[in-house]
């Protein structure tokens, strides 16, 4: 069993958030995700069972990377600024926990997880 990678992510309250992923197997080949659902679950903490939001291929925030294909393991999470604003507060930093998962039939695999911070002020 492989453990998920740990990566902390930062978003800014007034920005569109984008994360590009190229999921590869142990030989370096892209994993075919064409029949999978990809989800990014954002919660208040790692132990919190209730999600603040779930972004997914099913709801359109996750799609094949431009110039790439889900069949080659390439996808991008793109979240509109309006959705990020629902998670933040101007003048504050909100810290959440996220997991990025691939669901293929009954099999669920967490690819990466970590802190997801939303900064309440735009970058200078």
MOPAC internal coordinates of N, CA, C and O (Angstrom, degrees):
PM7 1SCF
backbone

  N    0.0000 0     0.00 0     0.00 0    0    0    0
  C    1.4391 1     0.00 0     0.00 0    1    0    0
  C    1.5226 1   109.05 1     0.00 0    2    1    0
  O    1.2310 1   120.29 1   -51.91 1    3    2    1
  N    1.3064 1   117.05 1   128.09 1    3    2    1
  C    1.4577 1   121.91 1   176.41 1    5    3    2
  C    1.5241 1   109.06 1   -90.10 1    6    5    3
  O    1.2310 1   121.21 1   -39.45 1    7    6    5
  N    1.3270 1   115.29 1   140.55 1    7    6    5
  C    1.4558 1   119.46 1   177.06 1    9    7    6
  C    1.5194 1   109.18 1   -90.03 1   10    9    7
  O    1.2310 1   120.12 1   -30.45 1   11   10    9
  N    1.3421 1   117.38 1   149.55 1   11   10    9
  C    1.4706 1   119.44 1  -179.25 1   13   11   10
  C    1.5187 1   110.97 1   -66.93 1   14   13   11
  O    1.2310 1   121.43 1   -28.04 1   15   14   13
  N    1.3276 1   114.87 1   151.96 1   15   14   13
  C    1.4508 1   120.07 1   173.36 1   17   15   14
  C    1.5110 1   109.65 1   -70.14 1   18   17   15
  O    1.2310 1   120.76 1   -26.94 1   19   18   17
  N    1.3164 1   116.15 1   153.06 1   19   18   17
  C    1.4655 1   121.71 1   177.25 1   21   19   18
  C    1.5187 1   107.87 1  -110.27 1   22   21   19
  O    1.2310 1   120.67 1   -60.15 1   23   22   21
  N    1.3333 1   116.32 1   119.85 1   23   22   21
  C    1.4578 1   122.21 1   178.66 1   25   23   22
  C    1.5157 1   108.30 1  -142.74 1   26   25   23
  O    1.2310 1   120.62 1   -52.61 1   27   26   25
  N    1.3221 1   116.43 1   127.39 1   27   26   25
  C    1.4567 1   120.64 1   175.72 1   29   27   26
  C    1.5190 1   109.03 1   -88.09 1   30   29   27
  O    1.2310 1   120.53 1   -40.30 1   31   30   29
  N    1.3268 1   116.58 1   139.70 1   31   30   29
  C    1.4633 1   123.01 1  -176.49 1   33   31   30
  C    1.5268 1   110.20 1  -120.58 1   34   33   31
  O    1.2310 1   120.97 1   -34.46 1   35   34   33
  N    1.3384 1   115.75 1   145.54 1   35   34   33
  C    1.4576 1   121.93 1   178.53 1   37   35   34
  C    1.5202 1   110.06 1  -123.91 1   38   37   35
  O    1.2310 1   121.19 1   -43.12 1   39   38   37
  N    1.3232 1   115.33 1   136.88 1   39   38   37
  C    1.4646 1   121.87 1   175.34 1   41   39   38
  C    1.5217 1   107.99 1  -129.71 1   42   41   39
  O    1.2310 1   120.83 1   -23.69 1   43   42   41
  N    1.3265 1   116.02 1   156.31 1   43   42   41
  C    1.4636 1   121.87 1   179.09 1   45   43   42
  C    1.5215 1   108.94 1  -115.85 1   46   45   43
  O    1.2310 1   121.49 1   -41.41 1   47   46   45
  N    1.3171 1   114.75 1   138.59 1   47   46   45
  C    1.4572 1   123.49 1  -171.45 1   49   47   46
  C    1.5226 1   114.64 1   -48.63 1   50   49   47
  O    1.2310 1   119.52 1   141.94 1   51   50   49
  N    1.3188 1   118.52 1   -38.06 1   51   50   49
  C    1.4596 1   120.83 1  -174.51 1   53   51   50
  C    1.5199 1   113.60 1  -103.08 1   54   53   51
  O    1.2310 1   120.18 1  -170.81 1   55   54   53
  N    1.3367 1   117.27 1     9.19 1   55   54   53
  C    1.4708 1   121.05 1  -176.03 1   57   55   54
  C    1.5213 1   112.12 1  -109.26 1   58   57   55
  O    1.2310 1   121.06 1   -27.76 1   59   58   57
  N    1.3322 1   115.58 1   152.24 1   59   58   57
  C    1.4633 1   121.26 1   166.60 1   61   59   58
  C    1.5203 1   106.44 1   -73.04 1   62   61   59
  O    1.2310 1   120.27 1   -43.31 1   63   62   61
  N    1.3223 1   117.09 1   136.69 1   63   62   61
  C    1.4684 1   121.45 1  -179.70 1   65   63   62
  C    1.5273 1   109.22 1  -100.27 1   66   65   63
  O    1.2310 1   120.60 1   -46.22 1   67   66   65
  N    1.3396 1   116.46 1   133.78 1   67   66   65
  C    1.4599 1   121.35 1   179.45 1   69   67   66
  C    1.5291 1   109.83 1  -133.94 1   70   69   67
  O    1.2310 1   120.79 1   -46.51 1   71   70   69
  N    1.3229 1   116.10 1   133.49 1   71   70   69
  C    1.4629 1   123.20 1   175.36 1   73   71   70
  C    1.5216 1   107.81 1  -134.81 1   74   73   71
  O    1.2310 1   120.05 1   -59.86 1   75   74   73
  N    1.3249 1   117.51 1   120.14 1   75   74   73
  C    1.4649 1   121.67 1   178.06 1   77   75   74
  C    1.5222 1   109.45 1  -101.96 1   78   77   75
  O    1.2310 1   120.83 1   -43.67 1   79   78   77
  N    1.3311 1   116.02 1   136.33 1   79   78   77
  C    1.4620 1   122.25 1  -177.01 1   81   79   78
  C    1.5241 1   109.11 1  -130.88 1   82   81   79
  O    1.2310 1   120.85 1   -41.31 1   83   82   81
  N    1.3241 1   115.98 1   138.69 1   83   82   81
  C    1.4624 1   121.96 1   171.75 1   85   83   82
  C    1.5248 1   105.79 1  -124.12 1   86   85   83
  O    1.2310 1   120.79 1   -77.64 1   87   86   85
  N    1.3221 1   116.10 1   102.36 1   87   86   85
  C    1.4628 1   123.31 1  -175.50 1   89   87   86
  C    1.5211 1   109.05 1   -86.76 1   90   89   87
  O    1.2310 1   120.92 1   -60.63 1   91   90   89
  N    1.3524 1   115.85 1   119.37 1   91   90   89
  C    1.4664 1   121.17 1  -176.21 1   93   91   90
  C    1.5185 1   110.61 1  -122.03 1   94   93   91
  O    1.2310 1   121.03 1   -26.00 1   95   94   93
  N    1.3467 1   115.64 1   154.00 1   95   94   93
  C    1.4538 1   120.51 1   175.24 1   97   95   94
  C    1.5380 1   109.70 1   -86.21 1   98   97   95
  O    1.2310 1   120.28 1     4.70 1   99   98   97
  N    1.3221 1   117.08 1  -175.30 1   99   98   97
  C    1.4662 1   121.65 1  -175.60 1  101   99   98
  C    1.5278 1   113.46 1   -65.45 1  102  101   99
  O    1.2310 1   119.83 1   163.28 1  103  102  101
  N    1.3381 1   117.93 1   -16.72 1  103  102  101
  C    1.4658 1   120.66 1   178.43 1  105  103  102
  C    1.5241 1   112.03 1   -93.50 1  106  105  103
  O    1.2310 1   120.36 1   176.49 1  107  106  105
  N    1.3488 1   116.91 1    -3.51 1  107  106  105
  C    1.4556 1   120.93 1  -179.56 1  109  107  106
  C    1.5202 1   114.05 1    91.98 1  110  109  107
  O    1.2310 1   120.31 1  -177.06 1  111  110  109
  N    1.3251 1   117.02 1     2.94 1  111  110  109
  C    1.4669 1   120.97 1   178.23 1  113  111  110
  C    1.5289 1   109.92 1   -86.29 1  114  113  111
  O    1.2310 1   120.59 1   -34.99 1  115  114  113
  N    1.3327 1   116.48 1   145.01 1  115  114  113
  C    1.4580 1   121.10 1   177.18 1  117  115  114
  C    1.5164 1   111.12 1   -63.70 1  118  117  115
  O    1.2310 1   120.38 1   -42.46 1  119  118  117
  N    1.3304 1   116.88 1   137.54 1  119  118  117
  C    1.4618 1   122.93 1   179.26 1  121  119  118
  C    1.5252 1   108.60 1   -83.68 1  122  121  119
  O    1.2310 1   120.57 1   -48.98 1  123  122  121
  N    1.3314 1   116.52 1   131.02 1  123  122  121
  C    1.4665 1   121.27 1  -179.97 1  125  123  122
  C    1.5305 1   109.74 1   -70.30 1  126  125  123
  O    1.2310 1   120.81 1   -66.39 1  127  126  125
  N    1.3201 1   116.06 1   113.61 1  127  126  125
  C    1.4657 1   122.29 1   179.48 1  129  127  126
  C    1.5176 1   111.86 1  -110.23 1  130  129  127
  O    1.2310 1   120.69 1  -166.29 1  131  130  129
  N    1.3304 1   116.29 1    13.71 1  131  130  129
  C    1.4606 1   121.34 1  -175.85 1  133  131  130
  C    1.5089 1   114.75 1   -58.35 1  134  133  131
  O    1.2310 1   119.61 1   149.54 1  135  134  133
  N    1.3318 1   118.35 1   -30.46 1  135  134  133
  C    1.4697 1   120.60 1  -179.87 1  137  135  134
  C    1.5268 1   111.26 1  -107.00 1  138  137  135
  O    1.2310 1   120.15 1  -162.44 1  139  138  137
  N    1.3176 1   117.32 1    17.56 1  139  138  137
  C    1.4615 1   122.04 1  -177.22 1  141  139  138
  C    1.5241 1   111.47 1  -107.03 1  142  141  139
  O    1.2310 1   121.24 1   -20.35 1  143  142  141
  N    1.3161 1   115.24 1   159.65 1  143  142  141
  C    1.4586 1   122.56 1   168.90 1  145  143  142
  C    1.5202 1   106.61 1  -106.32 1  146  145  143
  O    1.2310 1   120.42 1   -47.80 1  147  146  145
  N    1.3235 1   116.80 1   132.20 1  147  146  145
  C    1.4576 1   121.67 1   178.83 1  149  147  146
  C    1.5214 1   107.10 1  -110.86 1  150  149  147
  O    1.2310 1   120.67 1   -48.70 1  151  150  149
  N    1.3400 1   116.32 1   131.30 1  151  150  149
  C    1.4621 1   121.48 1  -178.05 1  153  151  150
  C    1.5185 1   111.00 1  -130.98 1  154  153  151
  O    1.2310 1   121.14 1   -36.20 1  155  154  153
  N    1.3162 1   115.42 1   143.80 1  155  154  153
  C    1.4588 1   122.09 1   169.78 1  157  155  154
  C    1.5194 1   106.50 1  -119.37 1  158  157  155
  O    1.2310 1   121.20 1   -64.85 1  159  158  157
  N    1.3116 1   115.31 1   115.15 1  159  158  157
  C    1.4643 1   124.32 1  -175.38 1  161  159  158
  C    1.5246 1   107.98 1  -104.01 1  162  161  159
  O    1.2310 1   119.72 1   -55.84 1  163  162  161
  N    1.3381 1   118.14 1   124.16 1  163  162  161
  C    1.4682 1   123.05 1  -179.80 1  165  163  162
  C    1.5303 1   108.27 1  -114.83 1  166  165  163
  O    1.2310 1   121.46 1   -57.24 1  167  166  165
  N    1.3508 1   114.81 1   122.76 1  167  166  165
  C    1.4763 1   121.04 1  -177.71 1  169  167  166
  C    1.5328 1   110.06 1  -127.05 1  170  169  167
  O    1.2310 1   120.27 1   -15.37 1  171  170  169
  N    1.3220 1   117.10 1   164.63 1  171  170  169
  C    1.4650 1   121.65 1   178.36 1  173  171  170
  C    1.5264 1   111.95 1   -62.50 1  174  173  171
  O    1.2310 1   120.15 1   143.47 1  175  174  173
  N    1.3360 1   117.32 1   -36.53 1  175  174  173
  C    1.4629 1   121.22 1   179.40 1  177  175  174
  C    1.5257 1   108.79 1  -151.84 1  178  177  175
  O    1.2310 1   121.31 1   -11.61 1  179  178  177
  N    1.3183 1   115.10 1   168.39 1  179  178  177
  C    1.4669 1   120.82 1  -179.57 1  181  179  178
  C    1.5281 1   111.51 1   -60.61 1  182  181  179
  O    1.2310 1   120.32 1   146.72 1  183  182  181
  N    1.3221 1   117.00 1   -33.28 1  183  182  181
  C    1.4678 1   121.66 1  -176.68 1  185  183  182
  C    1.5209 1   113.41 1   -90.01 1  186  185  183
  O    1.2310 1   120.14 1   169.63 1  187  186  185
  N    1.3224 1   117.34 1   -10.37 1  187  186  185
  C    1.4613 1   121.33 1  -177.95 1  189  187  186
  C    1.5333 1   109.80 1   -71.01 1  190  189  187
  O    1.2310 1   119.71 1   -56.34 1  191  190  189
  N    1.3336 1   118.16 1   123.66 1  191  190  189
  C    1.4660 1   120.16 1  -179.63 1  193  191  190
  C    1.5308 1   113.90 1   -79.91 1  194  193  191
  O    1.2310 1   120.01 1   168.40 1  195  194  193
  N    1.3479 1   117.59 1   -11.60 1  195  194  193
  C    1.4627 1   121.37 1  -175.25 1  197  195  194
  C    1.5254 1   109.83 1  -101.90 1  198  197  195
  O    1.2310 1   120.57 1   -52.77 1  199  198  197
  N    1.3240 1   116.52 1   127.23 1  199  198  197
  C    1.4618 1   121.86 1   179.68 1  201  199  198
  C    1.5221 1   110.99 1   -82.38 1  202  201  199
  O    1.2310 1   120.76 1   -39.31 1  203  202  201
  N    1.3234 1   116.16 1   140.69 1  203  202  201
  C    1.4621 1   121.04 1   170.14 1  205  203  202
  C    1.5267 1   108.74 1   -74.44 1  206  205  203
  O    1.2310 1   120.82 1   135.43 1  207  206  205
  N    1.3221 1   116.03 1   -44.57 1  207  206  205
  C    1.4654 1   122.66 1   177.03 1  209  207  206
  C    1.5210 1   109.06 1  -149.22 1  210  209  207
  O    1.2310 1   121.01 1   -24.15 1  211  210  209
  N    1.3211 1   115.67 1   155.85 1  211  210  209
  C    1.4603 1   121.81 1   170.13 1  213  211  210
  C    1.5186 1   106.45 1  -131.65 1  214  213  211
  O    1.2310 1   120.63 1   -61.48 1  215  214  213
  N    1.3268 1   116.40 1   118.52 1  215  214  213
  C    1.4572 1   122.21 1   176.10 1  217  215  214
  C    1.5230 1   107.11 1  -101.42 1  218  217  215
  O    1.2310 1   119.80 1   -37.09 1  219  218  217
  N    1.3462 1   117.98 1   142.91 1  219  218  217
  C    1.4531 1   119.55 1  -168.60 1  221  219  218
  C    1.5280 1   112.59 1  -155.45 1  222  221  219
  O    1.2310 1   121.50 1   -16.58 1  223  222  221
  N    1.3351 1   114.74 1   163.42 1  223  222  221
  C    1.4625 1   119.44 1   170.32 1  225  223  222
  C    1.5263 1   109.29 1   -65.52 1  226  225  223
  O    1.2310 1   120.23 1   151.11 1  227  226  225
  N    1.3332 1   117.17 1   -28.89 1  227  226  225
  C    1.4668 1   121.16 1  -179.13 1  229  227  226
  C    1.5306 1   112.03 1   -69.94 1  230  229  227
  O    1.2310 1   120.08 1   151.89 1  231  230  229
  N    1.3500 1   117.46 1   -28.11 1  231  230  229
  C    1.4637 1   120.60 1  -178.17 1  233  231  230
  C    1.5284 1   112.65 1  -107.42 1  234  233  231
  O    1.2310 1   120.14 1   179.14 1  235  234  233
  N    1.3321 1   117.34 1    -0.86 1  235  234  233
  C    1.4605 1   121.40 1   170.61 1  237  235  234
  C    1.5181 1   117.66 1    97.12 1  238  237  235
  O    1.2310 1   119.26 1   173.36 1  239  238  237
  N    1.3403 1   119.01 1    -6.64 1  239  238  237
  C    1.4629 1   119.02 1   179.30 1  241  239  238
  C    1.5298 1   112.00 1   -77.42 1  242  241  239
  O    1.2310 1   120.38 1   161.42 1  243  242  241
  N    1.3285 1   116.87 1   -18.58 1  243  242  241
  C    1.4629 1   121.64 1   178.56 1  245  243  242
  C    1.5230 1   107.70 1  -118.46 1  246  245  243
  O    1.2310 1   120.83 1   -52.13 1  247  246  245
  N    1.3390 1   116.02 1   127.87 1  247  246  245
  C    1.4682 1   120.95 1  -177.81 1  249  247  246
  C    1.5191 1   109.20 1  -148.03 1  250  249  247
  O    1.2310 1   121.32 1   -11.03 1  251  250  249
  N    1.3228 1   115.09 1   168.97 1  251  250  249
  C    1.4662 1   120.30 1   176.68 1  253  251  250
  C    1.5230 1   109.12 1   -57.38 1  254  253  251
  O    1.2310 1   120.60 1   -39.26 1  255  254  253
  N    1.3201 1   116.46 1   140.74 1  255  254  253
  C    1.4563 1   122.21 1   177.85 1  257  255  254
  C    1.5213 1   109.51 1   -64.66 1  258  257  255
  O    1.2310 1   120.64 1   -40.17 1  259  258  257
  N    1.3223 1   116.37 1   139.83 1  259  258  257
  C    1.4721 1   120.17 1   176.66 1  261  259  258
  C    1.5167 1   108.67 1   -54.35 1  262  261  259
  O    1.2310 1   120.30 1   -51.74 1  263  262  261
  N    1.3235 1   117.03 1   128.26 1  263  262  261
  C    1.4575 1   121.55 1  -178.37 1  265  263  262
  C    1.5172 1   113.10 1    81.60 1  266  265  263
  O    1.2310 1   120.31 1   176.16 1  267  266  265
  N    1.3251 1   117.01 1    -3.84 1  267  266  265
  C    1.4554 1   121.43 1   179.21 1  269  267  266
  C    1.5157 1   110.20 1  -118.76 1  270  269  267
  O    1.2310 1   120.74 1    12.46 1  271  270  269
  N    1.3099 1   116.19 1  -167.54 1  271  270  269
  C    1.4602 1   120.05 1  -179.30 1  273  271  270
  C    1.5181 1   109.41 1  -153.38 1  274  273  271
  O    1.2310 1   120.74 1   -34.10 1  275  274  273
  N    1.3482 1   116.20 1   145.90 1  275  274  273
  C    1.4580 1   119.81 1   174.86 1  277  275  274
  C    1.5233 1   110.71 1   -58.02 1  278  277  275
  O    1.2310 1   120.15 1   148.07 1  279  278  277
  N    1.3297 1   117.32 1   -31.93 1  279  278  277
  C    1.4599 1   120.58 1   179.80 1  281  279  278
  C    1.5256 1   111.84 1   -66.58 1  282  281  279
  O    1.2310 1   119.93 1   162.82 1  283  282  281
  N    1.3409 1   117.75 1   -17.18 1  283  282  281
  C    1.4618 1   122.25 1   177.27 1  285  283  282
  C    1.5296 1   111.27 1  -105.29 1  286  285  283
  O    1.2310 1   120.16 1  -169.95 1  287  286  285
  N    1.3323 1   117.29 1    10.05 1  287  286  285
  C    1.4518 1   121.16 1   176.92 1  289  287  286
  C    1.5158 1   114.61 1    78.51 1  290  289  287
  O    1.2310 1   119.95 1  -162.70 1  291  290  289
  N    1.3304 1   117.70 1    17.30 1  291  290  289
  C    1.4616 1   121.10 1  -177.55 1  293  291  290
  C    1.5273 1   110.36 1  -105.87 1  294  293  291
  O    1.2310 1   121.12 1   -56.97 1  295  294  293
  N    1.3378 1   115.47 1   123.03 1  295  294  293
  C    1.4605 1   118.30 1   177.07 1  297  295  294
  C    1.5220 1   109.88 1  -148.47 1  298  297  295
  O    1.2310 1   121.47 1   -17.77 1  299  298  297
  N    1.3341 1   114.80 1   162.23 1  299  298  297
  C    1.4593 1   122.05 1  -179.84 1  301  299  298
  C    1.5225 1   109.51 1  -131.42 1  302  301  299
  O    1.2310 1   121.08 1   -46.52 1  303  302  301
  N    1.3190 1   115.54 1   133.48 1  303  302  301
  C    1.4625 1   121.98 1   171.46 1  305  303  302
  C    1.5232 1   105.76 1   -92.69 1  306  305  303
  O    1.2310 1   120.07 1   -58.87 1  307  306  305
  N    1.3314 1   117.47 1   121.13 1  307  306  305
  C    1.4691 1   121.99 1   178.34 1  309  307  306
  C    1.5222 1   107.98 1  -127.74 1  310  309  307
  O    1.2310 1   121.04 1   -62.92 1  311  310  309
  N    1.3269 1   115.62 1   117.08 1  311  310  309
  C    1.4559 1   120.74 1  -176.43 1  313  311  310
  C    1.5293 1   108.39 1  -119.20 1  314  313  311
  O    1.2310 1   120.68 1   -56.40 1  315  314  313
  N    1.3154 1   116.30 1   123.60 1  315  314  313
  C    1.4590 1   122.09 1  -178.74 1  317  315  314
  C    1.5316 1   110.99 1   -62.01 1  318  317  315
  O    1.2310 1   121.31 1   -30.50 1  319  318  317
  N    1.3323 1   115.10 1   149.50 1  319  318  317
  C    1.4653 1   121.09 1   179.74 1  321  319  318
  C    1.5336 1   111.42 1   -54.91 1  322  321  319
  O    1.2310 1   119.87 1   143.36 1  323  322  321
  N    1.3214 1   117.86 1   -36.64 1  323  322  321
  C    1.4737 1   121.15 1  -179.96 1  325  323  322
  C    1.5266 1   111.41 1   -61.40 1  326  325  323
  O    1.2310 1   120.08 1   145.23 1  327  326  325
  N    1.3376 1   117.45 1   -34.77 1  327  326  325
  C    1.4675 1   120.15 1   178.04 1  329  327  326
  C    1.5220 1   111.26 1   -74.92 1  330  329  327
  O    1.2310 1   120.40 1   142.93 1  331  330  329
  N    1.3334 1   116.84 1   -37.07 1  331  330  329
  C    1.4664 1   120.36 1   176.74 1  333  331  330
  C    1.5323 1   109.70 1   -64.53 1  334  333  331
  O    1.2310 1   120.41 1   140.89 1  335  334  333
  N    1.3251 1   116.82 1   -39.11 1  335  334  333
  C    1.4650 1   120.94 1  -179.71 1  337  335  334
  C    1.5248 1   112.27 1   -59.67 1  338  337  335
  O    1.2310 1   119.87 1   151.19 1  339  338  337
  N    1.3284 1   117.85 1   -28.81 1  339  338  337
  C    1.4657 1   121.49 1   177.60 1  341  339  338
  C    1.5282 1   111.49 1   -66.22 1  342  341  339
  O    1.2310 1   120.15 1   158.93 1  343  342  341
  N    1.3366 1   117.32 1   -21.07 1  343  342  341
  C    1.4647 1   121.43 1  -177.77 1  345  343  342
  C    1.5224 1   113.58 1   -96.45 1  346  345  343
  O    1.2310 1   119.86 1   166.34 1  347  346  345
  N    1.3228 1   117.87 1   -13.66 1  347  346  345
  C    1.4594 1   120.32 1  -172.53 1  349  347  346
  C    1.5077 1   113.57 1  -116.02 1  350  349  347
  O    1.2310 1   121.86 1    -6.71 1  351  350  349
  N    1.3396 1   114.04 1   173.29 1  351  350  349
  C    1.4539 1   123.08 1   176.08 1  353  351  350
  C    1.5190 1   107.25 1  -135.48 1  354  353  351
  O    1.2310 1   120.28 1   -50.39 1  355  354  353
  N    1.3054 1   117.08 1   129.61 1  355  354  353
  C    1.4626 1   120.72 1  -179.72 1  357  355  354
  C    1.5352 1   110.06 1   -57.32 1  358  357  355
  O    1.2310 1   120.79 1   -47.50 1  359  358  357
  N    1.3360 1   116.09 1   132.50 1  359  358  357
  C    1.4579 1   121.67 1   178.99 1  361  359  358
  C    1.5149 1   114.40 1    83.50 1  362  361  359
  O    1.2310 1   119.85 1  -173.54 1  363  362  361
  N    1.3271 1   117.89 1     6.46 1  363  362  361
  C    1.4632 1   121.44 1  -175.99 1  365  363  362
  C    1.5262 1   109.51 1  -135.07 1  366  365  363
  O    1.2310 1   120.76 1   -18.59 1  367  366  365
  N    1.3176 1   116.16 1   161.41 1  367  366  365
  C    1.4611 1   121.70 1   172.41 1  369  367  366
  C    1.5206 1   106.90 1  -112.86 1  370  369  367
  O    1.2310 1   120.42 1   -58.31 1  371  370  369
  N    1.3232 1   116.80 1   121.69 1  371  370  369
  C    1.4639 1   122.04 1   177.22 1  373  371  370
  C    1.5194 1   107.96 1  -101.64 1  374  373  371
  O    1.2310 1   120.50 1   -47.43 1  375  374  373
  N    1.3142 1   116.64 1   132.57 1  375  374  373
  C    1.4585 1   121.36 1  -179.13 1  377  375  374
  C    1.5268 1   109.19 1  -112.54 1  378  377  375
  O    1.2310 1   121.10 1   -51.82 1  379  378  377
  N    1.3117 1   115.49 1   128.18 1  379  378  377
  C    1.4572 1   123.39 1   178.59 1  381  379  378
  C    1.5234 1   108.94 1  -125.00 1  382  381  379
  O    1.2310 1   120.68 1    -2.15 1  383  382  381
  N    1.3157 1   116.31 1   177.85 1  383  382  381
  C    1.4566 1   123.96 1   173.55 1  385  383  382
  C    1.5220 1   106.59 1  -121.39 1  386  385  383
  O    1.2310 1   120.00 1   -39.93 1  387  386  385
  N    1.3332 1   117.61 1   140.07 1  387  386  385
  C    1.4637 1   120.29 1   178.59 1  389  387  386
  C    1.5233 1   110.64 1  -130.25 1  390  389  387
  O    1.2310 1   121.40 1   -22.15 1  391  390  389
  N    1.3196 1   114.93 1   157.85 1  391  390  389
  C    1.4663 1   123.03 1   169.56 1  393  391  390
  C    1.5233 1   107.25 1  -135.55 1  394  393  391
  O    1.2310 1   120.69 1   -44.67 1  395  394  393
  N    1.3219 1   116.28 1   135.33 1  395  394  393
  C    1.4614 1   122.45 1   175.15 1  397  395  394
  C    1.5194 1   106.24 1  -107.94 1  398  397  395
  O    1.2310 1   120.71 1   -63.62 1  399  398  397
  N    1.3439 1   116.24 1   116.38 1  399  398  397
  C    1.4637 1   122.21 1  -172.68 1  401  399  398
  C    1.5226 1   112.22 1  -122.43 1  402  401  399
  O    1.2310 1   121.82 1   -27.23 1  403  402  401
  N    1.3309 1   114.12 1   152.77 1  403  402  401
  C    1.4596 1   122.46 1   172.36 1  405  403  402
  C    1.5232 1   107.06 1  -115.68 1  406  405  403
  O    1.2310 1   121.07 1   -52.18 1  407  406  405
  N    1.3448 1   115.55 1   127.82 1  407  406  405
  C    1.4667 1   121.21 1   177.38 1  409  407  406
  C    1.5167 1   108.39 1  -114.83 1  410  409  407
  O    1.2310 1   120.99 1   -58.54 1  411  410  409
  N    1.3310 1   115.71 1   121.46 1  411  410  409
  C    1.4571 1   121.75 1   176.64 1  413  411  410
  C    1.5226 1   107.00 1  -126.52 1  414  413  411
  O    1.2310 1   120.84 1   -75.77 1  415  414  413
  N    1.3208 1   116.00 1   104.23 1  415  414  413
  C    1.4659 1   119.49 1  -173.66 1  417  415  414
  C    1.5165 1   108.83 1    63.56 1  418  417  415
  O    1.2310 1   120.39 1    52.63 1  419  418  417
  N    1.3484 1   116.86 1  -127.37 1  419  418  417
  C    1.4582 1   121.67 1  -179.94 1  421  419  418
  C    1.5294 1   112.44 1   -89.16 1  422  421  419
  O    1.2310 1   120.12 1   176.59 1  423  422  421
  N    1.3271 1   117.38 1    -3.41 1  423  422  421
  C    1.4639 1   121.64 1  -177.17 1  425  423  422
  C    1.5291 1   109.95 1   -90.60 1  426  425  423
  O    1.2310 1   120.73 1   -51.74 1  427  426  425
  N    1.3396 1   116.21 1   128.26 1  427  426  425
  C    1.4569 1   122.71 1   177.78 1  429  427  426
  C    1.5209 1   108.03 1  -120.30 1  430  429  427
  O    1.2310 1   120.39 1   -50.62 1  431  430  429
  N    1.3267 1   116.87 1   129.38 1  431  430  429
  C    1.4591 1   121.69 1   179.45 1  433  431  430
  C    1.5293 1   109.15 1  -129.38 1  434  433  431
  O    1.2310 1   120.55 1   -56.66 1  435  434  433
  N    1.3286 1   116.56 1   123.34 1  435  434  433
  C    1.4604 1   121.23 1   176.04 1  437  435  434
  C    1.5239 1   107.89 1   -84.05 1  438  437  435
  O    1.2310 1   120.86 1   -57.30 1  439  438  437
  N    1.3503 1   115.96 1   122.70 1  439  438  437
  C    1.4659 1   120.81 1  -178.92 1  441  439  438
  C    1.5217 1   111.81 1   -86.44 1  442  441  439
  O    1.2310 1   120.61 1   127.88 1  443  442  441
  N    1.3317 1   116.45 1   -52.12 1  443  442  441
  C    1.4574 1   121.11 1   179.44 1  445  443  442
  C    1.5202 1   109.34 1  -143.00 1  446  445  443
  O    1.2310 1   121.12 1   -24.00 1  447  446  445
  N    1.3213 1   115.47 1   156.00 1  447  446  445
  C    1.4624 1   121.12 1   177.20 1  449  447  446
  C    1.5181 1   108.31 1  -152.75 1  450  449  447
  O    1.2310 1   121.19 1   -13.31 1  451  450  449
  N    1.3281 1   115.33 1   166.69 1  451  450  449
  C    1.4603 1   119.92 1   177.68 1  453  451  450
  C    1.5055 1   111.46 1   157.10 1  454  453  451
  O    1.2310 1   121.33 1    16.05 1  455  454  453
  N    1.3270 1   115.06 1  -163.95 1  455  454  453
  C    1.4667 1   120.93 1   178.79 1  457  455  454
  C    1.5231 1   109.55 1   -76.97 1  458  457  455
  O    1.2310 1   120.89 1   -35.65 1  459  458  457
  N    1.3194 1   115.90 1   144.35 1  459  458  457
  C    1.4660 1   122.99 1   173.28 1  461  459  458
  C    1.5174 1   105.54 1  -126.23 1  462  461  459
  O    1.2310 1   120.84 1   -73.81 1  463  462  461
  N    1.3285 1   116.00 1   106.19 1  463  462  461
  C    1.4572 1   121.03 1  -176.81 1  465  463  462
  C    1.5256 1   110.18 1  -101.75 1  466  465  463
  O    1.2310 1   121.25 1   -44.57 1  467  466  465
  N    1.3362 1   115.21 1   135.43 1  467  466  465
  C    1.4569 1   121.37 1   176.85 1  469  467  466
  C    1.5303 1   107.12 1  -114.38 1  470  469  467
  O    1.2310 1   121.14 1   -65.46 1  471  470  469
  N    1.3278 1   115.43 1   114.54 1  471  470  469
  C    1.4571 1   121.78 1  -178.97 1  473  471  470
  C    1.5251 1   109.37 1   -88.54 1  474  473  471
  O    1.2310 1   120.98 1   -48.43 1  475  474  473
  N    1.3352 1   115.72 1   131.57 1  475  474  473
  C    1.4553 1   121.67 1  -174.99 1  477  475  474
  C    1.5237 1   115.15 1   -79.97 1  478  477  475
  O    1.2310 1   119.83 1  -179.07 1  479  478  477
  N    1.2901 1   117.93 1     0.93 1  479  478  477
  C    1.4611 1   121.56 1   176.62 1  481  479  478
  C    1.5211 1   108.73 1  -127.13 1  482  481  479
  O    1.2310 1   119.54 1   -38.05 1  483  482  481
  N    1.3160 1   118.48 1   141.95 1  483  482  481
  C    1.4621 1   119.97 1   178.53 1  485  483  482
  C    1.5266 1   111.16 1   -67.16 1  486  485  483
  O    1.2310 1   121.11 1   -20.50 1  487  486  485
  N    1.3101 1   115.47 1   159.50 1  487  486  485
  C    1.4586 1   120.73 1   177.19 1  489  487  486
  C    1.5182 1   109.82 1   -65.84 1  490  489  487
  O    1.2310 1   120.66 1   -33.14 1  491  490  489
  N    1.3167 1   116.35 1   146.86 1  491  490  489
  C    1.4831 1   121.54 1   176.57 1  493  491  490
  C    1.5034 1   109.92 1   -89.51 1  494  493  491
  O    1.2310 1   120.10 1   180.00 1  495  494  493

